[in-house]
Amino acid sequence: MRRREFIAALGGAAVGWPLAARAQQQALPVIGYLSTRSSIDSAHIVAAFGKGLNETGFVVGQNVLIESRFAEGHYDRLAPLAAGLVRRQVNVLVATGGTSSAVVAKPVVPTTIPMVFAMGGDPVKLGIVASLARPGGNATGIAFLVNALSAKQIQLLQELAPKAKVIGFLVHPTDPNSPSDTAQALQATDVLGYKLVVVKASTEGDLETAFATIVAEKVEALFVQVGPFFTDQRSRIVALAARHALPAIYALREFADAGGLMSYGTSITDANRQLGVYAGRVLKGTKPNELPVVQSTTFELVINLKTAKTLGLEIPPSLLARADEVIE
């Protein structure tokens, strides 16, 4: 996504300004926007971030500028992209689109530049902040906890596919949340008496291999680690799960919207709206260590009834009654 397209997505009016007005932009504060995800797939997140900025009185192109950098799902691009934003001398660096953006940016960003993040992992365990209530240092943000929901997701799978005893877990091996996510998944399946098969994928080509392993291991149900690569590849993952008639649960509703069977997690768009609010407050002079890390407390369950019928699954009425949305 080019910078102009990014500004347009935020509702800014910089494109088409006369030359003199653009020259005046040099005095405006600049937000460095770093995302692990792809630019094409981030429109709804970008719009949510812009809405949060608007709530604090900032409009892109009028009283604030954006310098955006998207890693397009390639984790190895994050460090040089973050370094480029530091050289740009941005007023605040926003790290979003996956936990990795904040983890990688943290050691790159000097303490003189405030950093505001949105992540699904635990920012305390990952060393991003000292504590949720008192972040310390130059960073704060939004923790939407999607990486701590493995046990609940497996319980939902159990309700949906009670005969399944072998559960597959698709993980990205270099995602910073992978060790803790895998440990939580193992603990949850042990308690429920399931066998867990962990399969790894970090490239598009790995996905076919991963699902071949899933079939070979006789996996009967699947859940997928939340992360920018898998989210960008959600249509393909959903199609592979359908091809192999696998009941699957995901952490983000984007998967259910793309035809996935079920999702359970927090709202990424609302988390990024809050991210915009925090970025605006920092631009107005509030120090990051004065802003506690916000934890998402609202979770949504989305069930795709059309996919369930295709798979020949009968959704228990009790599960349908708890769904926040049923896609028909």
C-alpha positions in Angstrom: 0.0 0.0 0.0 1.5 3.3 -1.0 1.5 6.2 1.4 -1.2 8.0 -0.5 -3.4 4.9 -0.4 -2.8 4.6 3.3 -3.8 8.2 3.9 -7.0 7.7 1.8 -7.9 4.6 3.9 -7.7 6.8 7.0 -10.0 9.4 5.5 -7.3 12.0 5.2 -7.4 14.8 2.6 -3.7 15.2 1.8 -3.9 13.8 -1.8 -4.4 16.6 -4.3 -3.4 19.4 -1.9 -1.7 22.4 -3.5 2.1 22.5 -3.4 2.2 25.3 -0.7 -0.1 23.3 1.6 2.1 20.2 1.2 5.1 22.2 2.1 3.4 23.2 5.4 3.1 19.5 6.2 6.7 19.4 7.2 5.8 21.0 10.6 3.2 18.3 11.3 3.9 15.4 13.7 4.6 12.1 12.0 3.4 8.7 13.1 5.6 5.8 12.0 3.2 2.9 11.3 4.9 -0.6 11.3 2.8 -3.7 10.5 3.8 -7.3 10.0 0.8 -7.9 7.8 0.3 -7.1 4.1 -0.8 -3.7 3.0 -3.7 -5.1 0.9 -5.1 -7.0 3.8 -4.9 -4.2 6.3 -7.6 -1.8 5.1 -10.0 -2.5 8.0 -7.2 -2.3 10.6 -5.9 0.9 9.1 -9.5 2.4 9.1 -9.9 1.4 12.8 -6.6 3.0 13.7 -7.7 6.2 11.9 -11.0 6.2 13.8 -9.1 6.1 17.1 -6.9 9.0 15.9 -10.0 10.9 15.0 -11.4 10.4 18.5 -8.4 12.3 19.9 -8.7 15.1 17.4 -6.2 14.0 14.7 -7.0 13.8 11.0 -4.3 12.5 8.7 -3.2 15.1 6.2 -4.5 18.0 8.3 -2.7 17.9 11.7 -0.8 14.6 11.5 1.1 12.6 8.9 1.6 8.9 8.5 4.7 7.0 7.3 3.6 3.4 6.8 5.8 0.3 6.5 4.3 -3.2 5.8 6.4 -6.3 6.1 3.9 -8.3 4.0 4.1 -11.3 6.3 7.9 -11.5 6.1 9.2 -11.2 9.7 12.8 -10.6 8.5 11.8 -7.3 7.0 10.6 -5.8 10.3 14.0 -4.7 11.7 15.1 -2.7 8.7 11.6 -1.2 8.3 11.6 -0.1 11.9 15.2 1.3 11.5 14.0 3.3 8.5 11.2 4.9 10.6 13.7 5.7 13.3 15.8 7.5 10.8 12.7 9.4 9.6 12.6 10.7 13.2 8.9 9.9 13.7 7.2 11.4 16.7 5.7 8.1 17.7 6.1 4.6 16.3 3.1 2.3 16.1 3.7 -1.4 16.0 0.8 -3.6 15.0 -0.3 -6.4 12.7 1.1 -9.2 15.0 3.2 -9.5 18.1 6.4 -9.7 16.1 6.3 -6.0 15.0 6.6 -4.8 18.6 9.1 -7.5 19.6 11.4 -6.6 16.7 10.9 -2.9 17.0 11.5 -2.6 20.7 15.4 -2.9 20.6 15.5 -0.9 17.4 13.5 2.1 18.6 15.5 4.5 20.9 14.0 5.5 24.2 13.5 9.1 22.9 10.8 7.8 20.5 7.5 6.7 22.1 6.2 3.3 20.9 2.6 2.2 21.0 1.7 -1.4 20.2 -1.2 -3.8 19.6 -0.4 -7.4 20.1 -2.0 -10.8 20.9 0.9 -12.0 23.1 1.8 -11.1 26.6 3.9 -7.9 26.5 5.3 -8.5 30.0 6.6 -12.0 29.3 8.0 -10.8 26.0 9.9 -8.0 27.7 8.1 -5.1 25.9 6.8 -3.5 29.2 7.7 -4.0 32.9 4.1 -4.5 33.9 0.6 -3.9 32.5 -0.3 -1.3 35.1 3.1 0.4 35.0 4.7 -0.2 31.6 7.8 1.8 32.3 10.2 2.9 29.5 8.9 4.3 26.2 6.3 1.7 25.3 2.6 1.0 26.0 -0.3 -0.3 24.1 -3.1 -2.8 23.6 -2.9 -6.5 24.6 -5.9 -8.3 23.0 -4.9 -11.7 24.4 -5.8 -13.8 21.4 -2.6 -15.9 22.0 -4.0 -17.0 25.4 -7.2 -18.7 24.3 -6.0 -22.1 23.3 -7.8 -23.9 26.1 -11.1 -22.2 25.3 -10.7 -22.9 21.6 -10.1 -26.6 22.2 -13.1 -26.8 24.5 -15.2 -25.3 21.7 -13.8 -27.8 19.2 -14.8 -30.6 21.7 -18.4 -29.3 21.7 -18.4 -29.1 17.9 -16.6 -32.4 17.2 -17.0 -34.6 20.3 -15.7 -37.7 18.6 -12.4 -36.1 17.6 -9.5 -37.3 19.7 -6.5 -36.2 17.6 -6.2 -32.4 17.4 -3.9 -30.6 14.9 -2.3 -27.2 15.8 -0.9 -25.2 13.0 1.9 -22.8 14.1 4.5 -20.4 12.7 7.9 -21.6 14.0 9.5 -18.1 14.2 6.5 -16.3 15.7 7.6 -15.1 19.2 4.4 -16.6 20.6 5.0 -20.1 19.3 6.7 -21.6 22.4 4.0 -20.3 24.8 1.1 -21.1 22.4 2.4 -24.6 21.9 2.8 -25.2 25.6 -0.7 -23.9 26.3 -2.1 -26.2 23.6 -0.3 -29.2 25.0 -1.6 -28.5 28.5 -5.2 -28.0 27.3 -5.2 -31.2 25.2 -3.6 -33.2 28.0 -6.4 -32.2 30.4 -9.0 -33.2 27.9 -7.3 -36.5 27.0 -6.6 -35.5 23.4 -3.5 -36.2 21.3 -2.0 -32.9 19.9 -0.2 -32.9 16.6 1.9 -29.7 16.1 2.5 -28.8 12.4 4.6 -25.9 11.3 4.4 -23.5 8.3 6.2 -20.3 7.6 5.8 -19.9 3.8 3.0 -20.5 1.4 4.7 -23.6 0.1 4.8 -25.0 3.7 1.0 -25.0 3.9 0.4 -27.9 1.5 3.1 -29.9 3.4 1.6 -29.1 6.7 -1.8 -30.3 5.7 -0.3 -33.5 4.2 1.2 -34.1 7.6 -2.2 -33.4 9.2 -3.8 -36.1 7.0 -1.0 -38.6 7.6 -1.3 -38.1 11.3 -5.1 -38.8 11.1 -5.9 -35.4 12.6 -9.7 -35.1 13.2 -10.0 -31.4 14.1 -7.7 -28.4 13.8 -7.0 -25.1 15.4 -4.7 -22.4 14.0 -2.3 -20.2 15.8 -3.1 -16.5 15.4 -0.5 -14.6 13.5 -0.1 -12.2 10.5 1.1 -14.9 8.1 -1.8 -17.2 8.7 -4.2 -14.3 8.7 -3.0 -13.2 5.3 -3.2 -16.8 4.1 -6.6 -17.4 5.7 -8.5 -18.1 2.4 -6.0 -20.8 1.5 -6.0 -22.3 5.0 -9.8 -22.4 5.1 -9.8 -24.0 1.6 -7.3 -26.7 2.7 -9.4 -27.4 5.8 -12.5 -27.8 3.7 -10.7 -30.0 1.2 -9.8 -32.4 3.9 -13.2 -32.1 5.7 -11.5 -30.8 8.9 -13.6 -29.0 11.6 -11.4 -26.0 12.5 -11.5 -23.1 14.8 -9.6 -19.8 14.5 -8.8 -16.9 16.7 -10.0 -14.1 14.3 -13.4 -13.6 12.8 -11.7 -12.8 9.5 -11.4 -16.6 9.1 -15.1 -17.3 9.6 -15.9 -14.5 7.2 -13.6 -16.2 4.7 -15.5 -19.5 5.1 -13.9 -20.9 8.2 -16.1 -23.0 10.4 -15.7 -21.1 13.7 -13.7 -18.3 15.3 -13.3 -17.3 18.9 -11.2 -14.3 20.0 -11.1 -10.6 20.6 -12.0 -7.9 18.0 -8.8 -6.9 16.2 -10.5 -3.8 14.7 -11.5 -2.5 18.1 -8.0 -3.2 19.5 -6.6 -1.1 16.7 -9.1 1.7 17.3 -7.8 1.8 20.8 -4.3 1.8 19.4 -5.2 5.0 17.5 -6.5 6.6 20.7 -3.3 5.8 22.5 -1.2 7.1 19.6 -3.2 10.3 19.7 -2.8 10.7 23.4 1.0 10.3 23.1 1.1 12.9 20.3 -0.7 15.3 22.7 2.1 14.8 25.2 1.1 11.9 27.5 4.1 9.7 28.2 3.8 6.0 27.4 4.7 5.1 31.0 1.7 7.0 32.2 -0.7 4.9 30.1 -1.4 1.3 31.4 -1.5 -1.4 28.8 -5.1 -1.9 27.9 -6.4 -5.5 28.0 -9.3 -6.6 25.8 -12.1 -8.0 27.8 -14.7 -8.6 25.1 -14.6 -11.9 23.2 -16.7 -13.0 20.2 -17.8 -16.4 18.9 -18.6 -16.6 15.2 -20.0 -19.7 13.6 -20.3 -20.2 9.9 -23.4 -22.4 9.5 -23.0 -22.8 5.8 -19.5 -24.4 6.3 -20.9 -26.6 9.1 -23.6 -27.9 6.7 -21.0 -28.5 4.0 -19.0 -30.6 6.5 -22.1 -32.4 7.6 -21.8 -31.1 11.2 -24.7 -30.6 13.5 -24.0 -27.5 15.6 -25.2 -28.1 19.2 -28.1 -25.7 20.0 -26.2 -24.6 23.2 -23.2 -23.5 21.1 -25.4 -21.6 18.6 -27.1 -19.9 21.5 -23.7 -18.6 22.7 -22.6 -17.4 19.3 -22.3 -13.6 18.9 -22.9 -14.1 15.2 -24.0 -17.0 13.0 -23.0 -16.7 9.3 -25.6 -18.3 7.0 
